[in-house]
Amino acid sequence: MARVCQVTGKRPITGNKVSHSNIKTKRRFLPNLQTKKFFLAEEDKWITLKLSSDAIRTINKNGLYSVVKKLRAEGVSI
């Protein structure tokens, strides 16, 4: 499964690893992803989402059902 947040769309980015002697080599910065299970009360079922910590805060602020409705409107199957 890809390292992509289902809500925010965050994905790995590339950059340079810089050593003490200032030699630069390519590296990847991975997003802070968590696999989280939520109970969707409106549909009386559990859903599992792969989320960044930023997306978990968004769900806490806006509510799970509104976030799921927005995802389904964009065409994501949940």
C-alpha positions in Angstrom: 0.0 0.0 0.0 1.3 3.4 -0.9 2.5 5.9 1.8 -0.2 8.4 1.0 -2.7 10.0 3.5 -6.3 9.3 2.4 -7.6 12.7 3.6 -4.9 15.2 3.0 -3.0 13.5 0.2 0.4 13.9 1.9 3.1 11.7 0.3 6.8 11.2 0.6 9.0 14.1 -0.7 12.7 14.1 -1.6 15.5 16.1 -0.4 19.2 16.0 0.5 20.9 14.2 3.4 23.8 16.5 4.4 26.7 14.9 6.2 29.1 16.7 8.5 31.5 17.2 5.6 28.6 18.8 3.6 28.3 15.9 1.1 24.8 15.7 -0.2 23.0 12.5 -1.1 19.3 12.0 -1.9 16.9 10.9 0.7 13.1 10.6 1.3 11.1 12.4 3.9 8.1 10.1 4.8 4.8 11.5 6.2 3.8 10.6 9.7 1.1 8.0 8.7 -1.1 6.1 11.2 -3.6 3.3 10.4 -6.7 4.3 12.4 -10.0 2.6 12.9 -13.1 4.8 13.4 -16.7 3.9 14.2 -19.0 5.7 11.7 -22.2 6.0 13.8 -24.4 7.3 10.9 -23.8 4.0 9.0 -23.3 1.8 12.0 -20.0 0.4 10.8 -16.2 0.5 11.4 -13.9 2.1 8.8 -10.1 1.9 8.6 -8.2 4.9 7.2 -4.5 5.5 6.6 -4.1 9.0 7.9 -1.4 11.6 8.7 -1.4 13.1 12.1 -2.6 16.4 10.5 -5.7 14.5 9.1 -6.5 13.0 12.5 -6.6 16.6 13.8 -8.9 17.6 10.9 -11.3 14.7 11.8 -11.3 15.8 15.4 -12.2 19.4 14.4 -14.7 18.8 11.6 -16.2 15.4 12.5 -15.7 12.0 10.9 -18.9 12.0 8.9 -18.3 15.3 7.2 -14.8 14.2 6.2 -16.1 10.9 4.9 -18.8 12.7 2.9 -16.2 15.0 1.3 -13.9 12.0 0.4 -16.8 10.1 -1.2 -17.7 13.2 -3.2 -14.2 13.2 -4.6 -14.6 9.5 -5.6 -12.6 7.7 -2.9 -14.3 4.4 -1.9 -14.6 4.0 1.8 
